[in-house]
């Protein structure tokens, strides 16, 4: 968590510097009222593109989360199977006591 926090901080710092650099460059190149409009448009475009990228990334993350929950060794370990003919609790395909393949979940 700490490393990702630091990464996030340095990323937002980088972004601020990028924005500042763009703003300075535009204000040097273009006279004031026009440069102001261009800076706003550029910043909006960049943040919009970033948001698009972020939603793409979280989409993948959500998929990964669902993938990990749907693989279910944990859930399986809590399900108990009982033999239908002798009532013996087991996890085998067929009952180790009487060999019956009929079982119920309890
Ligand atoms: Zn049995």
Backbone and ligand atoms as CSV (ligand in chain L), in Angstrom:
chain,resi,resn,atom,element,x,y,z
A,1,UNK,N,N,0.846,-1.201,0.000
A,1,UNK,CA,C,0.000,0.000,0.000
A,1,UNK,C,C,0.881,1.251,0.000
A,2,UNK,N,N,1.946,1.234,0.810
A,2,UNK,CA,C,2.818,2.395,0.905
A,2,UNK,C,C,3.458,2.749,-0.427
A,3,UNK,N,N,3.970,1.723,-1.117
A,3,UNK,CA,C,4.656,1.989,-2.379
A,3,UNK,C,C,3.670,2.548,-3.410
A,4,UNK,N,N,2.437,2.033,-3.409
A,4,UNK,CA,C,1.458,2.530,-4.371
A,4,UNK,C,C,1.053,3.961,-4.025
A,5,UNK,N,N,0.992,4.265,-2.720
A,5,UNK,CA,C,0.701,5.637,-2.300
A,5,UNK,C,C,1.773,6.589,-2.793
A,6,UNK,N,N,3.047,6.177,-2.598
A,6,UNK,CA,C,4.166,6.998,-3.060
A,6,UNK,C,C,4.102,7.178,-4.570
A,7,UNK,N,N,3.798,6.067,-5.254
A,7,UNK,CA,C,3.694,6.120,-6.709
A,7,UNK,C,C,2.606,7.108,-7.118
A,8,UNK,N,N,1.467,7.021,-6.413
A,8,UNK,CA,C,0.353,7.912,-6.716
A,8,UNK,C,C,0.769,9.358,-6.514
A,9,UNK,N,N,1.473,9.644,-5.383
A,9,UNK,CA,C,1.939,10.995,-5.083
A,9,UNK,C,C,2.879,11.502,-6.163
A,10,UNK,N,N,3.882,10.680,-6.500
A,10,UNK,CA,C,4.855,11.115,-7.501
A,10,UNK,C,C,4.179,11.272,-8.857
A,11,UNK,N,N,3.186,10.418,-9.130
A,11,UNK,CA,C,2.457,10.550,-10.391
A,11,UNK,C,C,1.687,11.860,-10.440
A,12,UNK,N,N,1.016,12.220,-9.318
A,12,UNK,CA,C,0.242,13.463,-9.333
A,12,UNK,C,C,1.174,14.671,-9.377
A,13,UNK,N,N,2.352,14.558,-8.723
A,13,UNK,CA,C,3.350,15.626,-8.810
A,13,UNK,C,C,3.814,15.806,-10.253
A,14,UNK,N,N,4.105,14.662,-10.898
A,14,UNK,CA,C,4.524,14.696,-12.298
A,14,UNK,C,C,3.461,15.372,-13.147
A,15,UNK,N,N,2.188,15.007,-12.869
A,15,UNK,CA,C,1.084,15.561,-13.643
A,15,UNK,C,C,1.028,17.070,-13.475
A,16,UNK,N,N,1.211,17.529,-12.201
A,16,UNK,CA,C,1.170,18.973,-11.937
A,16,UNK,C,C,2.288,19.674,-12.717
A,17,UNK,N,N,3.481,19.065,-12.716
A,17,UNK,CA,C,4.603,19.664,-13.444
A,17,UNK,C,C,4.329,19.678,-14.946
A,18,UNK,N,N,3.709,18.602,-15.425
A,18,UNK,CA,C,3.359,18.554,-16.856
A,18,UNK,C,C,2.382,19.673,-17.193
A,19,UNK,N,N,1.349,19.812,-16.333
A,19,UNK,CA,C,0.366,20.869,-16.547
A,19,UNK,C,C,1.032,22.239,-16.520
A,20,UNK,N,N,1.913,22.452,-15.516
A,20,UNK,CA,C,2.617,23.732,-15.384
A,20,UNK,C,C,3.468,24.006,-16.617
A,21,UNK,N,N,4.189,22.972,-17.053
A,21,UNK,CA,C,5.033,23.114,-18.234
A,21,UNK,C,C,4.218,23.490,-19.457
A,22,UNK,N,N,3.089,22.784,-19.627
A,22,UNK,CA,C,2.217,23.069,-20.773
A,22,UNK,C,C,1.691,24.500,-20.679
A,23,UNK,N,N,1.227,24.873,-19.457
A,23,UNK,CA,C,0.666,26.211,-19.261
A,23,UNK,C,C,1.701,27.289,-19.567
A,24,UNK,N,N,2.932,27.080,-19.050
A,24,UNK,CA,C,4.000,28.068,-19.282
A,24,UNK,C,C,4.320,28.170,-20.769
A,25,UNK,N,N,4.460,26.989,-21.425
A,25,UNK,CA,C,4.802,26.986,-22.851
A,25,UNK,C,C,3.749,27.718,-23.663
A,26,UNK,N,N,2.465,27.403,-23.358
A,26,UNK,CA,C,1.386,28.039,-24.120
A,26,UNK,C,C,1.371,29.542,-23.865
A,27,UNK,N,N,1.554,29.947,-22.585
A,27,UNK,CA,C,1.500,31.380,-22.281
A,27,UNK,C,C,2.682,32.134,-22.887
A,28,UNK,N,N,3.806,31.414,-23.118
A,28,UNK,CA,C,4.935,32.045,-23.808
A,28,UNK,C,C,4.651,32.192,-25.296
A,29,UNK,N,N,3.963,31.162,-25.847
A,29,UNK,CA,C,3.766,31.123,-27.302
A,29,UNK,C,C,2.588,31.986,-27.740
A,30,UNK,N,N,1.530,32.019,-26.911
A,30,UNK,CA,C,0.281,32.662,-27.319
A,30,UNK,C,C,0.000,33.841,-26.382
A,31,UNK,N,N,-0.483,34.972,-26.892
A,31,UNK,CA,C,-0.849,36.114,-26.029
A,31,UNK,C,C,-1.991,35.776,-25.072
A,32,UNK,N,N,-2.097,36.540,-23.958
A,32,UNK,CA,C,-2.854,36.130,-22.779
A,32,UNK,C,C,-4.274,35.599,-22.976
A,33,UNK,N,N,-5.207,36.342,-23.506
A,33,UNK,CA,C,-6.589,35.779,-23.435
A,33,UNK,C,C,-6.718,34.457,-24.184
A,34,UNK,N,N,-6.025,34.352,-25.314
A,34,UNK,CA,C,-6.102,33.122,-26.095
A,34,UNK,C,C,-5.378,31.992,-25.379
A,35,UNK,N,N,-4.216,32.287,-24.765
A,35,UNK,CA,C,-3.429,31.259,-24.092
A,35,UNK,C,C,-4.222,30.654,-22.937
A,36,UNK,N,N,-4.975,31.490,-22.215
A,36,UNK,CA,C,-5.786,31.036,-21.086
A,36,UNK,C,C,-6.788,29.976,-21.549
A,37,UNK,N,N,-7.473,30.270,-22.646
A,37,UNK,CA,C,-8.464,29.330,-23.192
A,37,UNK,C,C,-7.781,28.042,-23.628
A,38,UNK,N,N,-6.647,28.178,-24.315
A,38,UNK,CA,C,-5.933,27.001,-24.812
A,38,UNK,C,C,-5.452,26.130,-23.650
A,39,UNK,N,N,-4.955,26.770,-22.588
A,39,UNK,CA,C,-4.485,26.019,-21.405
A,39,UNK,C,C,-5.638,25.220,-20.813
A,40,UNK,N,N,-6.787,25.865,-20.636
A,40,UNK,CA,C,-7.951,25.176,-20.044
A,40,UNK,C,C,-8.342,23.982,-20.903
A,41,UNK,N,N,-8.403,24.198,-22.220
A,41,UNK,CA,C,-8.787,23.105,-23.134
A,41,UNK,C,C,-7.786,21.958,-23.041
A,42,UNK,N,N,-6.494,22.298,-23.023
A,42,UNK,CA,C,-5.452,21.265,-22.962
A,42,UNK,C,C,-5.549,20.468,-21.672
A,43,UNK,N,N,-5.696,21.190,-20.527
A,43,UNK,CA,C,-5.778,20.511,-19.233
A,43,UNK,C,C,-6.990,19.585,-19.198
A,44,UNK,N,N,-8.124,20.075,-19.699
A,44,UNK,CA,C,-9.333,19.254,-19.720
A,44,UNK,C,C,-9.142,18.009,-20.587
A,45,UNK,N,N,-8.512,18.213,-21.735
A,45,UNK,CA,C,-8.287,17.084,-22.636
A,45,UNK,C,C,-7.405,16.029,-21.975
A,46,UNK,N,N,-6.319,16.490,-21.320
A,46,UNK,CA,C,-5.390,15.546,-20.677
A,46,UNK,C,C,-6.090,14.796,-19.551
A,47,UNK,N,N,-6.839,15.535,-18.704
A,47,UNK,CA,C,-7.487,14.868,-17.566
A,47,UNK,C,C,-8.575,13.912,-18.055
A,48,UNK,N,N,-9.238,14.272,-19.147
A,48,UNK,CA,C,-10.254,13.390,-19.719
A,48,UNK,C,C,-9.613,12.101,-20.227
A,49,UNK,N,N,-8.467,12.257,-20.925
A,49,UNK,CA,C,-7.755,11.087,-21.431
A,49,UNK,C,C,-7.266,10.211,-20.291
A,50,UNK,N,N,-6.787,10.861,-19.218
A,50,UNK,CA,C,-6.303,10.115,-18.046
A,50,UNK,C,C,-7.434,9.333,-17.415
A,51,UNK,N,N,-8.588,9.983,-17.272
A,51,UNK,CA,C,-9.737,9.316,-16.666
A,51,UNK,C,C,-10.128,8.093,-17.486
A,52,UNK,N,N,-10.083,8.259,-18.803
A,52,UNK,CA,C,-10.393,7.144,-19.698
A,52,UNK,C,C,-9.434,5.978,-19.438
A,53,UNK,N,N,-8.139,6.316,-19.319
A,53,UNK,CA,C,-7.129,5.293,-19.054
A,53,UNK,C,C,-7.375,4.629,-17.706
A,54,UNK,N,N,-7.740,5.450,-16.684
A,54,UNK,CA,C,-7.950,4.915,-15.334
A,54,UNK,C,C,-9.142,3.954,-15.338
A,55,UNK,N,N,-10.250,4.353,-15.989
A,55,UNK,CA,C,-11.424,3.473,-16.005
A,55,UNK,C,C,-11.104,2.168,-16.719
A,56,UNK,N,N,-10.260,2.259,-17.754
A,56,UNK,CA,C,-9.805,1.054,-18.447
A,56,UNK,C,C,-9.076,0.136,-17.468
A,57,UNK,N,N,-8.157,0.748,-16.678
A,57,UNK,CA,C,-7.358,-0.032,-15.732
A,57,UNK,C,C,-8.228,-0.653,-14.644
A,58,UNK,N,N,-9.172,0.136,-14.087
A,58,UNK,CA,C,-10.019,-0.405,-13.029
A,58,UNK,C,C,-10.920,-1.499,-13.579
A,59,UNK,N,N,-11.308,-1.370,-14.846
A,59,UNK,CA,C,-12.098,-2.430,-15.467
A,59,UNK,C,C,-11.361,-3.748,-15.415
A,60,UNK,N,N,-10.071,-3.706,-15.735
A,60,UNK,CA,C,-9.252,-4.909,-15.684
A,60,UNK,C,C,-9.153,-5.405,-14.240
A,61,UNK,N,N,-8.985,-4.467,-13.286
A,61,UNK,CA,C,-8.878,-4.840,-11.876
A,61,UNK,C,C,-10.145,-5.537,-11.388
A,62,UNK,N,N,-11.309,-4.983,-11.775
A,62,UNK,CA,C,-12.578,-5.569,-11.352
A,62,UNK,C,C,-12.689,-6.994,-11.905
A,63,UNK,N,N,-12.305,-7.158,-13.155
A,63,UNK,CA,C,-12.319,-8.483,-13.765
A,63,UNK,C,C,-11.441,-9.448,-12.969
A,64,UNK,N,N,-10.233,-8.971,-12.594
A,64,UNK,CA,C,-9.311,-9.805,-11.825
A,64,UNK,C,C,-9.894,-10.190,-10.481
A,65,UNK,N,N,-10.586,-9.215,-9.843
A,65,UNK,CA,C,-11.201,-9.491,-8.549
A,65,UNK,C,C,-12.259,-10.581,-8.679
A,66,UNK,N,N,-13.103,-10.470,-9.701
A,66,UNK,CA,C,-14.153,-11.462,-9.887
A,66,UNK,C,C,-13.558,-12.827,-10.201
A,67,UNK,N,N,-12.470,-12.793,-10.969
A,67,UNK,CA,C,-11.802,-14.050,-11.295
A,67,UNK,C,C,-11.305,-14.754,-10.050
A,68,UNK,N,N,-10.751,-13.969,-9.091
A,68,UNK,CA,C,-10.194,-14.587,-7.895
A,68,UNK,C,C,-11.301,-15.090,-6.979
A,69,UNK,N,N,-12.480,-14.421,-6.976
A,69,UNK,CA,C,-13.554,-14.879,-6.097
A,69,UNK,C,C,-14.282,-16.081,-6.690
A,70,UNK,N,N,-14.307,-16.173,-8.023
A,70,UNK,CA,C,-15.047,-17.283,-8.634
A,70,UNK,C,C,-14.240,-18.581,-8.597
A,71,UNK,N,N,-12.915,-18.468,-8.486
A,71,UNK,CA,C,-12.138,-19.676,-8.216
A,71,UNK,C,C,-12.308,-19.945,-6.728
A,72,UNK,N,N,-12.854,-21.119,-6.360
A,72,UNK,CA,C,-13.422,-21.229,-5.022
A,72,UNK,C,C,-12.915,-22.423,-4.225
A,73,UNK,N,N,-11.615,-22.470,-3.948
A,73,UNK,CA,C,-11.148,-23.550,-3.068
A,73,UNK,C,C,-11.638,-23.348,-1.641
A,74,UNK,N,N,-11.778,-22.073,-1.223
A,74,UNK,CA,C,-12.221,-21.749,0.138
A,74,UNK,C,C,-13.654,-22.236,0.352
A,75,UNK,N,N,-14.517,-21.861,-0.592
A,75,UNK,CA,C,-15.917,-22.224,-0.490
A,75,UNK,C,C,-16.076,-23.748,-0.502
A,76,UNK,N,N,-15.297,-24.390,-1.337
A,76,UNK,CA,C,-15.394,-25.841,-1.490
A,76,UNK,C,C,-15.080,-26.535,-0.168
A,77,UNK,N,N,-14.093,-25.989,0.577
A,77,UNK,CA,C,-13.675,-26.632,1.821
A,77,UNK,C,C,-14.765,-26.559,2.881
A,78,UNK,N,N,-15.750,-25.648,2.719
A,78,UNK,CA,C,-16.809,-25.525,3.709
A,78,UNK,C,C,-18.030,-26.354,3.360
A,79,UNK,N,N,-18.050,-26.935,2.166
A,79,UNK,CA,C,-19.180,-27.769,1.770
A,79,UNK,C,C,-18.922,-29.189,2.242
A,80,UNK,N,N,-19.934,-29.787,2.881
A,80,UNK,CA,C,-19.789,-31.161,3.380
A,80,UNK,C,C,-20.645,-32.089,2.525
A,81,UNK,N,N,-20.084,-33.242,2.180
A,81,UNK,CA,C,-20.810,-34.241,1.412
A,81,UNK,C,C,-21.071,-35.446,2.298
A,82,UNK,N,N,-22.285,-35.951,2.241
A,82,UNK,CA,C,-22.645,-37.140,3.011
A,82,UNK,C,C,-23.103,-38.232,2.048
A,83,UNK,N,N,-22.669,-39.429,2.331
A,83,UNK,CA,C,-23.096,-40.571,1.529
A,83,UNK,C,C,-24.593,-40.784,1.699
A,84,UNK,N,N,-25.298,-41.023,0.591
A,84,UNK,CA,C,-26.749,-41.190,0.626
A,84,UNK,C,C,-27.142,-42.532,1.228
A,85,UNK,N,N,-26.271,-43.555,1.090
A,85,UNK,CA,C,-26.690,-44.884,1.570
A,85,UNK,C,C,-26.241,-45.171,2.999
A,86,UNK,N,N,-25.062,-44.650,3.416
A,86,UNK,CA,C,-24.647,-44.936,4.800
A,86,UNK,C,C,-24.463,-43.685,5.645
A,87,UNK,N,N,-24.534,-42.505,5.053
A,87,UNK,CA,C,-24.467,-41.268,5.829
A,87,UNK,C,C,-23.057,-40.854,6.211
A,88,UNK,N,N,-22.053,-41.510,5.674
A,88,UNK,CA,C,-20.662,-41.203,6.002
A,88,UNK,C,C,-20.260,-39.888,5.325
A,89,UNK,N,N,-19.602,-38.977,6.088
A,89,UNK,CA,C,-19.174,-37.700,5.516
A,89,UNK,C,C,-17.838,-37.877,4.818
A,90,UNK,N,N,-17.795,-37.493,3.528
A,90,UNK,CA,C,-16.548,-37.644,2.778
A,90,UNK,C,C,-16.504,-36.644,1.632
A,91,UNK,N,N,-15.329,-36.489,0.995
A,91,UNK,CA,C,-15.169,-35.562,-0.132
A,91,UNK,C,C,-14.762,-36.295,-1.397
A,92,UNK,N,N,-14.818,-37.595,-1.379
A,92,UNK,CA,C,-14.399,-38.376,-2.560
A,92,UNK,C,C,-15.546,-38.436,-3.567
A,93,UNK,N,N,-15.211,-38.898,-4.752
A,93,UNK,CA,C,-16.235,-39.069,-5.783
A,93,UNK,C,C,-17.209,-40.163,-5.372
A,94,UNK,N,N,-16.660,-41.227,-4.762
A,94,UNK,CA,C,-17.523,-42.291,-4.244
A,94,UNK,C,C,-17.200,-42.520,-2.770
A,95,UNK,N,N,-18.151,-43.009,-2.021
A,95,UNK,CA,C,-17.995,-43.182,-0.579
A,95,UNK,C,C,-16.860,-44.164,-0.267
A,96,UNK,N,N,-15.909,-43.773,0.587
A,96,UNK,CA,C,-14.812,-44.693,0.938
A,96,UNK,C,C,-15.287,-45.859,1.817
A,97,UNK,N,N,-16.466,-45.715,2.429
A,97,UNK,CA,C,-16.973,-46.780,3.326
A,97,UNK,C,C,-17.720,-47.855,2.550
A,98,UNK,N,N,-18.703,-47.390,1.742
A,98,UNK,CA,C,-19.545,-48.380,1.084
A,98,UNK,C,C,-19.426,-48.316,-0.441
A,99,UNK,N,N,-18.724,-47.333,-0.973
A,99,UNK,CA,C,-18.494,-47.283,-2.420
A,99,UNK,C,C,-19.623,-46.659,-3.226
A,100,UNK,N,N,-20.653,-46.151,-2.522
A,100,UNK,CA,C,-21.789,-45.557,-3.228
A,100,UNK,C,C,-21.409,-44.182,-3.794
A,101,UNK,N,N,-21.832,-43.914,-5.010
A,101,UNK,CA,C,-21.524,-42.605,-5.615
A,101,UNK,C,C,-22.624,-41.583,-5.335
A,102,UNK,N,N,-23.698,-42.024,-4.745
A,102,UNK,CA,C,-24.780,-41.102,-4.402
A,102,UNK,C,C,-24.408,-40.356,-3.129
A,103,UNK,N,N,-24.471,-38.997,-3.206
A,103,UNK,CA,C,-24.169,-38.217,-2.004
A,103,UNK,C,C,-25.010,-36.959,-1.983
A,104,UNK,N,N,-25.161,-36.428,-0.759
A,104,UNK,CA,C,-25.910,-35.174,-0.620
A,104,UNK,C,C,-25.007,-34.139,0.042
A,105,UNK,N,N,-25.293,-32.854,-0.222
A,105,UNK,CA,C,-24.514,-31.758,0.371
A,105,UNK,C,C,-25.187,-31.352,1.668
A,106,UNK,N,N,-24.429,-31.265,2.753
A,106,UNK,CA,C,-25.001,-30.897,4.040
A,106,UNK,C,C,-24.225,-29.802,4.727
L,1,ZN,ZN,ZN,-21.386,-44.748,2.100
